[in-house]
Amino acid sequence: MPTDPQKSSPKKPLDNSYVRYSSMGLQMGAIIFLLTWGGIKLDHYFSLKFPVFTIVLALFSVFAALWYFIKDFIGKK
């Protein structure tokens, strides 16, 4: 009886740190994207000539994403 190739070789589980940091990168990107997009929408809504909300929310989103990353990195050693 032939053996199943999937059953004969044990699967290695993904390294938890790899999965954790990959998902954190996606979450940081989502935070930055969503807040910057919200700033663009607010600038269009208020018809501002200078993109105040875009700049403020983009900078805030970078700091928020870094804070989130550092908090999670320090907390889960």
Secondary structure, DSSP 8 states (H G I E B T S, - for coil): ----HHHHS------HHHHHHHHHHHHHHHHHHHHHHHHHHHHHHTT-SS-HHHHHHHHHHHHHHHHHHHHHHHHT-
